[in-house]
Amino acid sequence: MHTLNHLAIHPVWQMLYRQFKIMMKKILSCFLIIISLVSCEKDVFTGLVESPIPTYGKIFVSSNPGGYKIFIDNKNMGVVSPDTVLYLTEGQHKLNLKHDFYTDTTLTISVSKSDVKTISIDMLKNPRFFATINLSSIPSAAKIYLNDQLINNVATPAVIRNIYPGTFEVKLVKKECRADSINIVIKGGEFTDIQRILEDTSRTVSYRTNNSKISSNVLSKVVVDKFNNKWIGSIDRGLMKFDGNNWTSYDNTGVIEGFRIQDILVDKKGIVWVATIRGLFNYDGITWKNLTNNLPSNNATALEEDSFGNIWIGTPDGLVKYNNNSFQIFTIANTDVPLKSISSISASSNGDVWIGTSNDGFIRYNTGRWTLFNTGMKDQLSGMSNQINDLIADNNGKVLIFHESLPTEGKAGGLSQVNGTFWSFVQLPLLFSLEVSSFYLDDKNNIWMAINGGLIRYNDPSSMKVYDSDTYRFFSNQSSSFCIDLNGDGWLTTSGGGITKIKKSSF
């Protein structure tokens, strides 16, 4: 007892006892809280709301014709009919079928869970599926082809109904007219109106970039070789050849330099000579040659072959004679005549060579002798300019020359003629001002003039005939050159209207 009492009153032990009691109370409180949490765990809100598991259905869509894009509620499902669309929620949806050519269709569909709904649509039973074409032509009564299939017993004007939608080539064909065609896309339910003017080919046939494979409409020269190929020069796309069916372009040969063709010659050996703004070239049927280094200038302006087989080449800086791979250059220094700015060359059957210039009139060469013809030397012609566009010698030795008008210098243009030793002015019975681009001599000794406004055939004033651009549909008023092929058909180049074949029956 004495020991217990002593412990009970000792201050240190009293303090430890009180702390022990406090600690036990805390432990007991924590234990009670844990028990409470464990017992109430199922009733505590965790912050997450569980959604009901969705239910889905499917639809299978087929159509006649197939290939429709399938849209559900305006969303492209990435499939085309016939196909199945998966994972559609229960309920109503908007189904759209869309096609590039055919009529669209819209339906409201009901989708059930775990079910496949089948939708089958026959568009051919809907009259709105088909298309209609209204066709007319000038002249009328043209046959109609759809994708090369003739529509029997139908001619323009006509309305063709119940056309299956798609892409079509519509072609109209009429005798003595150039066939015309157009590629169109026709959608179901649409009305398409097509009107075409068919080119009359009873007299002429045109070749332009919009109706043939010719590479340019801006042409400068045409000549014909012994195979009846047409060699055609352009201002902007170089040289072309037309064999009557096929077009060949030489603007990417890697040899011919300069897209501007200024003259073309086919010599007696069949070699094709080409003068461009950047040089001289020839072609023997196998190989192209660049002969520019033999010229006094890189600019070759005119070509001609004389009766002895010499090739004459004009340049701004002199005249060149070619024979057997030899080049002889003539200038004012070795001739005492102004052989510069040469615009044209023509050879007479008697051996004369006539050279036109852009500033100094024209010159005759014969067996080493040079003679200058300048309008200032002739009173009758003193009012005319000395700018020569072209000149030509006929089979009788007569030479026809066209002088370009120079209003700023007070100089008139027009025709003059040298007949033997007599040089005179030529007046033609025309109702318009004459502007000649070039001359051509046919085997009947007719001189043809490519003019502003068309073409003139001339032998003497009483037998002259004019072929005007509007009547003969040359598609450009500015003609540039003319020739006649081995079949007797004429070929006229224009500056802007391509080339036109004039049938020999129209001469």
C-alpha positions as CSV (number, residue, x, y, z in Angstrom):
1,M,0.0,0.0,0.0
2,H,2.7,2.3,0.9
3,T,4.2,1.7,-2.6
4,L,1.0,2.3,-4.5
5,N,0.2,5.4,-2.7
6,H,3.6,6.7,-3.3
7,L,3.3,6.1,-7.1
8,A,-0.2,7.6,-7.2
9,I,0.9,10.9,-6.0
10,H,4.2,11.1,-7.7
11,P,3.9,14.1,-10.2
12,V,5.8,12.5,-13.1
13,W,3.7,9.4,-13.1
14,Q,0.5,11.5,-12.9
15,M,1.5,13.4,-16.1
16,L,2.3,10.2,-18.0
17,Y,-1.0,8.7,-17.0
18,R,-3.0,11.6,-18.3
19,Q,-1.1,11.5,-21.7
20,F,-1.8,7.8,-22.0
21,K,-5.5,8.4,-21.4
22,I,-5.6,11.1,-24.2
23,M,-3.8,8.8,-26.7
24,M,-6.2,5.9,-26.0
25,K,-9.2,8.2,-26.6
26,K,-7.7,9.3,-30.1
27,I,-7.1,5.7,-31.1
28,L,-10.6,4.7,-30.1
29,S,-12.0,7.6,-32.2
30,C,-10.1,6.7,-35.3
31,F,-11.1,3.1,-34.9
32,L,-14.8,4.1,-34.7
33,I,-14.5,6.3,-37.9
34,I,-12.9,3.4,-39.9
35,I,-15.7,1.1,-38.9
36,S,-18.3,3.7,-39.9
37,L,-16.7,4.2,-43.3
38,V,-16.5,0.5,-44.0
39,S,-20.1,-0.1,-43.1
40,C,-21.4,2.8,-45.3
41,E,-19.2,2.2,-48.4
42,K,-22.0,1.2,-50.7
43,D,-23.9,4.5,-50.2
44,V,-21.0,6.9,-51.0
45,F,-21.3,9.0,-54.4
46,T,-18.2,8.6,-56.4
47,G,-18.8,11.5,-59.0
48,L,-19.3,9.2,-62.1
49,V,-22.7,8.7,-63.9
50,E,-23.1,5.4,-65.8
51,S,-24.8,5.8,-69.2
52,P,-27.1,3.1,-70.5
53,I,-25.4,0.9,-73.2
54,P,-26.5,2.2,-76.6
55,T,-28.2,-0.1,-79.1
56,Y,-27.4,0.0,-82.9
57,G,-29.0,-1.1,-86.1
58,K,-27.9,-1.5,-89.8
59,I,-29.3,-0.6,-93.2
60,F,-28.4,-2.2,-96.5
61,V,-28.9,0.1,-99.5
62,S,-29.1,-1.0,-103.1
63,S,-30.1,1.1,-106.1
64,N,-30.6,0.7,-109.8
65,P,-28.3,2.0,-111.2
66,G,-25.7,1.5,-108.5
67,G,-22.9,3.8,-107.5
68,Y,-24.8,6.3,-105.4
69,K,-23.0,7.9,-102.5
70,I,-24.8,7.2,-99.2
71,F,-25.5,10.0,-96.8
72,I,-27.1,9.6,-93.4
73,D,-28.4,12.8,-91.7
74,N,-26.3,14.8,-94.2
75,K,-23.1,12.9,-93.3
76,N,-21.2,11.1,-96.1
77,M,-20.9,7.5,-94.8
78,G,-18.0,6.8,-97.2
79,V,-19.8,4.0,-99.1
80,V,-21.7,3.7,-102.3
81,S,-24.7,1.6,-103.2
82,P,-25.0,-1.4,-102.9
83,D,-23.5,-1.5,-99.5
84,T,-24.3,-1.7,-95.7
85,V,-24.2,1.2,-93.3
86,L,-23.3,0.0,-89.7
87,Y,-23.8,1.4,-86.2
88,L,-26.9,3.4,-86.7
89,T,-28.7,4.4,-83.5
90,E,-32.3,3.4,-83.0
91,G,-34.9,5.8,-84.4
92,Q,-35.5,7.8,-87.5
93,H,-32.8,9.0,-89.9
94,K,-32.6,10.9,-93.2
95,L,-31.2,8.9,-96.0
96,N,-29.7,10.8,-99.1
97,L,-28.5,9.1,-102.2
98,K,-26.3,11.3,-104.4
99,H,-24.6,10.8,-107.8
100,D,-22.6,13.0,-110.1
101,F,-24.9,12.3,-113.0
102,Y,-28.1,10.9,-111.7
103,T,-31.0,12.4,-109.8
104,D,-30.7,12.7,-106.0
105,T,-33.1,10.9,-103.7
106,T,-34.1,11.6,-100.1
107,L,-35.9,9.2,-97.8
108,T,-36.8,9.0,-94.1
109,I,-35.9,5.6,-92.6
110,S,-36.6,4.0,-89.2
111,V,-33.8,1.9,-87.6
112,S,-34.3,-0.9,-85.0
113,K,-31.7,-2.3,-82.7
114,S,-29.9,-5.5,-83.7
115,D,-31.7,-5.4,-87.1
116,V,-30.7,-5.0,-90.7
117,K,-33.1,-2.8,-92.7
118,T,-33.0,-3.2,-96.5
119,I,-33.6,-0.2,-98.8
120,S,-33.9,-0.9,-102.5
121,I,-34.5,2.0,-105.0
122,D,-35.1,1.6,-108.7
123,M,-34.3,5.1,-110.1
124,L,-35.2,4.0,-113.7
125,K,-38.9,4.0,-112.7
126,N,-38.6,7.7,-111.9
127,P,-39.1,9.8,-115.1
128,R,-36.9,12.5,-113.5
129,F,-33.9,10.2,-113.8
130,F,-33.6,10.7,-117.6
131,A,-32.4,13.8,-119.5
132,T,-33.5,15.7,-122.6
133,I,-31.4,17.3,-125.3
134,N,-32.7,19.9,-127.8
135,L,-30.5,20.0,-130.9
136,S,-30.5,22.6,-133.7
137,S,-28.0,23.5,-136.5
138,I,-27.4,25.9,-139.3
139,P,-27.9,24.5,-141.9
140,S,-30.5,22.1,-140.6
141,A,-31.1,18.4,-141.4
142,A,-27.8,17.3,-139.9
143,K,-27.5,13.7,-138.7
144,I,-27.0,13.2,-134.9
145,Y,-24.5,10.9,-133.3
146,L,-24.3,10.3,-129.5
147,N,-20.9,8.7,-128.6
148,D,-20.4,7.7,-132.3
149,Q,-23.8,6.0,-132.3
150,L,-26.2,7.3,-135.0
151,I,-29.6,8.2,-133.9
152,N,-31.6,6.7,-136.7
153,N,-34.3,8.6,-138.5
154,V,-33.6,11.8,-136.5
155,A,-32.0,15.0,-137.9
156,T,-31.7,18.6,-136.6
157,P,-33.8,20.3,-135.3
158,A,-34.8,17.5,-132.9
159,V,-35.6,16.9,-129.2
160,I,-34.2,13.7,-127.9
161,R,-35.8,12.4,-124.7
162,N,-35.2,9.7,-122.1
163,I,-31.4,9.9,-122.4
164,Y,-29.5,8.0,-119.8
165,P,-27.3,10.5,-117.8
166,G,-23.6,10.6,-118.3
167,T,-20.8,12.1,-120.4
168,F,-21.5,12.3,-124.1
169,E,-19.9,13.4,-127.4
170,V,-22.7,14.9,-129.5
171,K,-21.7,15.1,-133.2
172,L,-23.6,16.7,-136.0
173,V,-22.8,15.5,-139.6
174,K,-24.1,16.9,-142.8
175,K,-22.9,16.4,-146.4
176,E,-20.6,19.2,-147.7
177,C,-20.3,20.6,-144.2
178,R,-17.5,20.1,-141.6
179,A,-18.8,17.8,-138.9
180,D,-19.0,19.5,-135.5
181,S,-19.0,17.9,-132.1
182,I,-19.2,18.9,-128.4
183,N,-18.5,17.0,-125.2
184,I,-21.1,17.5,-122.5
185,V,-22.1,16.1,-119.1
186,I,-25.8,15.4,-118.8
187,K,-27.4,14.9,-115.4
188,G,-30.7,13.3,-114.8
189,G,-33.7,15.6,-115.0
190,E,-31.8,18.3,-116.9
191,F,-32.8,19.9,-120.2
192,T,-29.7,20.7,-122.4
193,D,-29.9,23.0,-125.4
194,I,-27.3,22.6,-128.2
195,Q,-27.0,25.0,-131.2
196,R,-24.2,24.6,-133.7
197,I,-23.2,26.4,-137.0
198,L,-21.8,23.8,-139.4
199,E,-19.0,25.1,-141.6
200,D,-19.9,24.9,-145.3
201,T,-17.2,22.8,-147.0
202,S,-18.7,22.7,-150.5
203,R,-16.0,25.2,-151.6
204,T,-13.5,25.5,-148.8
205,V,-12.3,23.6,-145.7
206,S,-10.6,25.5,-142.9
207,Y,-8.0,24.1,-140.5
208,R,-7.7,26.0,-137.2
209,T,-6.6,25.2,-133.7
210,N,-10.2,24.7,-132.6
211,N,-11.0,22.1,-135.3
212,S,-7.7,20.4,-136.1
213,K,-4.3,19.6,-134.7
214,I,-2.6,22.6,-136.4
215,S,-0.5,24.3,-133.8
216,S,-1.1,27.9,-134.7
217,N,-3.6,30.2,-136.5
218,V,-1.0,32.9,-137.2
219,L,0.6,31.6,-140.4
220,S,3.1,33.1,-142.8
221,K,3.9,30.7,-145.6
222,V,2.7,27.5,-147.3
223,V,4.5,25.4,-150.0
224,V,3.9,21.9,-151.4
225,D,6.5,19.1,-151.9
226,K,6.6,16.2,-154.4
227,F,4.6,14.0,-152.0
228,N,1.9,16.6,-151.8
229,N,2.8,17.5,-148.2
230,K,2.0,21.0,-147.2
231,W,4.8,22.7,-145.4
232,I,3.4,25.6,-143.3
233,G,5.3,28.3,-141.5
234,S,3.8,30.2,-138.5
235,I,4.7,33.5,-136.8
236,D,4.7,32.0,-133.3
237,R,4.9,28.2,-133.4
238,G,7.6,27.4,-136.0
239,L,7.2,24.9,-138.8
240,M,4.4,22.4,-139.5
241,K,3.7,19.7,-142.1
242,F,0.3,18.4,-143.2
243,D,0.0,15.3,-145.3
244,G,-3.7,15.5,-145.8
245,N,-4.5,13.6,-142.6
246,N,-1.8,14.1,-140.0
247,W,-0.1,17.2,-138.6
248,T,3.6,17.2,-137.7
249,S,5.1,20.1,-135.7
250,Y,8.8,20.9,-135.9
251,D,9.0,23.5,-133.3
252,N,10.8,21.1,-130.8
253,T,13.3,19.5,-133.2
254,G,16.2,21.1,-131.4
255,V,17.6,22.3,-134.8
256,I,15.3,25.0,-136.1
257,E,15.8,28.2,-134.2
258,G,13.2,30.9,-134.1
259,F,9.5,30.4,-134.0
260,R,8.9,33.1,-136.7
261,I,9.1,31.4,-140.1
262,Q,9.7,34.0,-142.8
263,D,10.0,31.9,-145.9
264,I,10.0,28.3,-147.0
265,L,11.3,26.7,-150.3
266,V,11.1,23.2,-151.7
267,D,13.9,22.9,-154.3
268,K,14.0,20.7,-157.4
269,K,15.8,18.0,-155.4
270,G,13.0,17.9,-152.8
271,I,15.0,19.6,-150.1
272,V,13.0,21.8,-147.8
273,W,14.6,25.1,-146.9
274,V,13.4,27.2,-144.0
275,A,14.2,30.8,-143.3
276,T,13.6,32.0,-139.8
277,I,14.2,35.2,-137.8
278,R,17.2,33.3,-136.2
279,G,18.7,31.5,-139.2
280,L,18.6,29.2,-142.2
281,F,17.9,25.4,-142.1
282,N,17.3,22.7,-144.6
283,Y,15.9,19.1,-144.5
284,D,16.6,16.3,-147.0
285,G,13.9,14.0,-145.6
286,I,16.2,12.4,-143.0
287,T,18.5,15.1,-141.5
288,W,18.1,18.7,-140.5
289,K,21.0,21.0,-141.1
290,N,21.7,24.4,-139.6
291,L,23.4,26.7,-142.2
292,T,23.1,30.0,-140.4
293,N,26.9,30.4,-139.9
294,N,27.3,30.9,-143.7
295,L,25.1,34.0,-143.7
296,P,26.0,37.7,-143.1
297,S,23.1,37.8,-140.7
298,N,21.3,35.4,-138.4
299,N,18.0,36.7,-139.8
300,A,17.0,34.9,-143.0
301,T,14.2,36.8,-144.8
302,A,13.6,35.3,-148.3
303,L,14.3,32.2,-150.4
304,E,14.3,31.3,-154.1
305,E,15.7,28.8,-156.5
306,D,16.8,30.0,-160.0
307,S,16.7,28.1,-163.3
308,F,20.3,26.9,-162.7
309,G,19.5,25.3,-159.4
310,N,21.2,28.0,-157.3
311,I,19.5,28.8,-154.0
312,W,19.3,32.5,-153.1
313,I,18.9,33.6,-149.5
314,G,18.0,37.2,-148.5
315,T,19.1,38.8,-145.2
316,P,19.1,42.3,-143.7
317,D,22.8,42.5,-144.4
318,G,23.2,41.1,-147.9
319,L,22.2,38.5,-150.5
320,V,23.6,34.9,-150.5
321,K,23.9,32.4,-153.4
322,Y,24.3,28.8,-152.5
323,N,25.5,26.1,-154.9
324,N,27.2,22.7,-154.2
325,N,27.9,23.6,-150.5
326,S,29.4,26.9,-151.5
327,F,28.0,30.2,-150.2
328,Q,28.7,33.5,-152.0
329,I,27.8,36.7,-150.3
330,F,26.8,39.9,-152.2
331,T,26.6,43.3,-150.5
332,I,26.8,46.9,-151.6
333,A,30.6,46.6,-151.3
334,N,31.0,44.1,-154.1
335,T,28.0,45.0,-156.3
336,D,27.4,48.8,-156.0
337,V,23.7,48.2,-155.5
338,P,21.9,48.4,-152.0
339,L,21.7,44.7,-151.3
340,K,20.3,45.1,-147.7
341,S,17.0,44.7,-145.9
342,I,16.0,42.1,-148.5
343,S,12.3,41.3,-148.3
344,S,11.6,39.1,-151.3
345,I,13.3,37.2,-154.2
346,S,11.9,35.8,-157.5
347,A,13.6,34.0,-160.4
348,S,12.7,34.3,-164.1
349,S,12.8,31.4,-166.5
350,N,15.4,33.4,-168.5
351,G,17.9,33.3,-165.6
352,D,17.1,36.7,-164.1
353,V,16.9,37.0,-160.3
354,W,14.8,39.8,-158.9
355,I,15.4,41.1,-155.4
356,G,13.0,43.3,-153.4
357,T,14.2,45.5,-150.5
358,S,12.4,47.2,-147.7
359,N,13.8,50.7,-148.4
360,D,15.6,50.9,-151.8
361,G,13.2,49.5,-154.4
362,F,14.2,46.3,-156.2
363,I,17.2,44.9,-158.1
364,R,17.7,42.7,-161.1
365,Y,20.6,40.3,-161.4
366,N,21.6,38.7,-164.7
367,T,25.0,37.0,-165.4
368,G,27.0,39.2,-163.1
369,R,25.1,42.5,-163.9
370,W,23.1,44.3,-161.2
371,T,20.4,46.8,-162.1
372,L,18.6,49.0,-159.5
373,F,14.9,50.0,-159.9
374,N,14.1,52.9,-157.7
375,T,10.8,54.9,-158.0
376,G,12.7,58.1,-157.8
377,M,14.2,57.2,-161.2
378,K,10.9,57.1,-162.9
379,D,8.5,60.1,-163.1
380,Q,5.4,58.0,-163.5
381,L,6.2,56.1,-160.3
382,S,7.9,58.9,-158.2
383,G,4.9,59.1,-155.8
384,M,5.2,55.4,-154.9
385,S,7.3,54.0,-152.1
386,N,10.4,51.9,-152.4
387,Q,9.3,49.4,-149.7
388,I,8.7,46.2,-151.6
389,N,6.5,43.6,-149.9
390,D,6.9,41.0,-152.6
391,L,7.6,40.6,-156.3
392,I,7.2,37.7,-158.8
393,A,8.3,36.9,-162.4
394,D,5.9,35.1,-164.6
395,N,6.7,32.6,-167.4
396,N,6.8,35.3,-170.0
397,G,9.5,37.3,-168.2
398,K,7.0,39.9,-166.9
399,V,7.6,41.0,-163.2
400,L,4.8,42.2,-160.9
401,I,5.9,44.2,-157.8
402,F,3.8,45.4,-154.8
403,H,4.9,48.6,-153.1
404,E,3.8,49.2,-149.5
405,S,2.1,52.4,-148.7
406,L,4.1,54.8,-146.4
407,P,1.6,57.6,-145.4
408,T,4.1,59.2,-143.0
409,E,6.5,59.8,-145.9
410,G,3.8,60.8,-148.4
411,K,4.4,57.7,-150.5
412,A,1.6,55.6,-152.0
413,G,1.4,51.9,-152.4
414,G,0.3,49.8,-155.3
415,L,1.3,47.5,-158.1
416,S,4.0,48.1,-160.7
417,Q,5.2,45.9,-163.6
418,V,8.4,45.4,-165.5
419,N,8.0,44.0,-169.0
420,G,11.3,43.9,-170.7
421,T,12.7,47.3,-170.4
422,F,9.4,49.0,-169.7
423,W,8.5,49.7,-166.1
424,S,4.9,51.0,-165.4
425,F,2.1,51.4,-162.9
426,V,-0.6,48.8,-162.8
427,Q,-4.2,49.8,-162.1
428,L,-6.7,47.0,-161.1
429,P,-10.5,47.4,-161.3
430,L,-11.0,47.1,-157.5
431,L,-13.5,48.8,-155.2
432,F,-11.0,48.6,-152.3
433,S,-7.5,49.6,-151.5
434,L,-5.0,46.9,-152.6
435,E,-2.6,45.5,-149.9
436,V,-0.6,42.5,-151.1
437,S,1.2,40.2,-148.7
438,S,2.7,37.8,-151.2
439,F,2.5,36.4,-154.8
440,Y,2.3,32.9,-156.2
441,L,2.6,31.7,-159.8
442,D,0.7,28.7,-161.0
443,D,1.4,26.4,-164.0
444,K,-1.1,28.3,-166.1
445,N,0.8,31.5,-165.6
446,N,-1.8,33.0,-163.3
447,I,-0.4,35.2,-160.6
448,W,-2.2,34.8,-157.2
449,M,-2.2,37.6,-154.7
450,A,-2.7,37.0,-151.0
451,I,-4.3,40.3,-149.9
452,N,-5.9,42.0,-147.0
453,G,-9.5,40.8,-147.7
454,G,-8.9,37.5,-149.4
455,L,-7.3,36.3,-152.6
456,I,-7.0,37.5,-156.2
457,R,-6.3,35.5,-159.3
458,Y,-4.6,37.7,-161.9
459,N,-3.3,37.3,-165.5
460,D,-4.5,40.5,-167.0
461,P,-7.2,42.9,-165.7
462,S,-9.9,41.4,-167.8
463,S,-9.5,37.9,-166.3
464,M,-9.1,38.9,-162.7
465,K,-11.1,37.2,-160.0
466,V,-11.5,38.1,-156.3
467,Y,-12.1,35.5,-153.6
468,D,-13.2,37.5,-150.6
469,S,-12.8,36.4,-147.1
470,D,-16.4,36.6,-146.1
471,T,-17.8,34.6,-149.1
472,Y,-15.2,31.9,-148.9
473,R,-14.9,31.9,-145.1
474,F,-11.2,32.3,-144.7
475,F,-11.7,33.2,-141.0
476,S,-9.3,36.2,-141.3
477,N,-9.2,39.2,-143.6
478,Q,-5.4,39.2,-143.6
479,S,-4.1,36.5,-146.0
480,S,-0.4,35.8,-146.0
481,S,0.4,33.3,-148.7
482,F,-1.1,30.9,-151.3
483,C,-0.1,27.8,-153.3
484,I,-1.8,25.0,-155.3
485,D,-1.1,21.4,-154.5
486,L,-0.7,18.3,-156.7
487,N,-4.5,17.6,-156.6
488,G,-5.3,21.1,-157.9
489,D,-6.6,22.4,-154.6
490,G,-5.5,25.8,-153.3
491,W,-4.2,26.5,-149.9
492,L,-4.4,30.0,-148.3
493,T,-2.6,30.9,-145.1
494,T,-3.9,33.7,-142.9
495,S,-2.7,35.8,-140.0
496,G,-5.2,34.7,-137.4
497,G,-7.5,32.3,-139.2
498,G,-5.3,29.3,-139.8
499,I,-5.1,27.8,-143.3
500,T,-8.0,27.2,-145.7
501,K,-8.2,24.6,-148.5
502,I,-10.0,26.0,-151.6
503,K,-11.4,23.1,-153.6
504,K,-10.3,23.1,-157.2
505,S,-13.9,23.1,-158.3
506,S,-14.2,26.6,-156.8
507,F,-11.4,28.2,-158.9
